[in-house]
């Protein structure tokens, strides 16, 4: 698997695929949560949609992804806390950003 071989070459790189499950896609609130979490880590974090890549710490860059429900994204972190950063961001996506659905 490609991601495993790259990770073995550089143990400070972590990657994960996620799917946007939110009905309204990645709008302001989930994008701000991504940026908030990403800024807590001392590493570079990028999110890829197709050929486009954005800085996960930059709210406005995240908004340009236009990631609708069902969109597959790839998270990539490089640095001393890469694994932990990807784990926390993956958790956000897996739990729909902890959005209270009863308020919808």
N, C-alpha and C positions, 0 to 999 in steps of 0.2 A: 504494500500500500504506500502510495507516494507520501502522505502526511507523516507516516511513521519513519520513513527513511530520512525525510527532511528534519524531523524532530531529533533523530539520532545524531545527525550531523551538527545540529545546533540545538542543544537542550533548552535554550531560552526562547524558543518559538513554539507557540501553541496555536492550533487551528480547530475550528468547529463549524459545522453547518447548522443553521437554525432556520425555522420557518416562522413567518409572521402570521399569527393566528387571530390577531385583533380584527374585529369586524371593520373598523375604520382604518386599518393599517397603522403604519408608524406616523402618528401625528405628533403634535407638540409635546404632549405629556410623556409618552413613551420615549421620544427622542431625548427629552430632558433627563429622564431617568438613566438612559444609556450614558449620556455625557457625564452625569453626576457620578455614576459608578466608575466609569473609565478614568476620570480625573483623580481618583483615589489611588491609582496604581502608577508606579514608577516604571512605565514601559510604554512603547508605542503600540497603539491599538487601532487597527483599521477594520472597516466593514466593507465587504465587496458585494456588489450586485452586478452580475455579469462582468463586464470589463471595467466598470466604474469602481473606484475605491475612495472612501472618505475617512477622515480622522474621526474616530469615535468620541473624542473629547470636545469636538466642535459642533455645537448644537445646529447651527445653520447648515453645515456640511451634511449632517445627518438628514435634515429636512429635504435636501436635494435628491436623496435616494428615491423618493416617491415609492416607498415599499408598501404595496397594498396587501390585503389579506391573501395568504397563499404564496407570497413571494419567498423564495429561498435566498438566504444571505449567507455569506461566509465571514466568520469572525477570525481575525488573526492578531495575535499579540506577540511582541518581541521585547524581551527584557527580563530582568531578574524575577518579576512577579507574573510572568506571562500565563502560566497555568492557572493561577488563582484568579486572574482577571477574566480569562475566558470562562472559567467555571461560574463566576458570579454573573457574567453577562448572559451566558447560556441559561442560567436559572431564571433570569428576568423573562426571556422569551418563552421558556417552558411553562412559566406560571402567568403568562399574559400580563406581565408587568405589575402583577398584584392589583389589577384594576378591580374595583368593586362593581361587579355586574348588576347588583341589585339597584344601583343608582341610575342605570341606563333606562 
